[in-house]
Amino acid sequence: MTLEFVPTGKLLAEIQKRMDTMVFVGTANRTADEDAMFFACCGPFHGCLGMIELGRLMVIANEGDE
C-alpha cells in the first residue's frame, strides 16, 4: 500500500500511536485562490513547542537548498 491511498486522518492517527511527541503542519492547494492549512500535534506542550522551534531552525539552516 502506498501513502497516496491512506487518508490523512488515518495516517496521522497511526503516527501519533508510534511517537511520544509529534507535530504536523501541512497545506494543500485546493484552488488557485484557496489553500487548506492543517496542524496536528500530540504530546506535552513543551515538547511540541520544542519540536516547532527545531523545525524552524532546520528550515533556516537549509535556506539555500531546495
N, C-alpha and C positions, 0 to 999 in steps of 0.2 A: 504494500500500500504506500502510495506517495503522499506527501504532506498536502499536495494540492487538493485532495479529496477529503481532508479532515476539517470539519467545521472549526472555526476559530475558538468558540467556547469550549469545545471538547479538547482541543489541543492545549489551551491554557489550563483547563482543569487537570489534565494529566501532568503538565509541567509543575503545577502547584503541589501535586502529590509528591513529586520527586525532590523538590527544592525546599530548604528551610526558609529562605528569603528569595523573593523573585519580584522583578519589576519589568513590565512590558509596556512599551509605548509604540503605537503604530498609527499609520494613516493610510487611507485608501482614497484614491481619486474617483469619486462617484460620477461626476460630470465635469465639464470644463469650468463650471462655476462653483462646485461644491465638493468639499473633502469631508471624509468621516474620520474623526480622530478617536483613538481608543487608548485608555490607560487602565492597567490592571496591576495590582500588587498583592503580595501576601507576605506575612512575617512581621516582626516587630518594627514599629515606626522608625526607630533609629537605624535599623538595618536597611530598610527601604531607602531612607534618606541618604545613607552612605553609598548605596548602590547607584543612586541617581547622580551623586557627586562623582563617583568613579567613572560612570559613563560619560559625564561631561568632560572630565579630564582626558579620557581616551579619545573622544572626538577632537579635542583641541590638539592632542599630541599627533594626530593623523590629519591635520588640517590641510596639507597639500596633497595628500593621496586620495585617490578615488575609492 
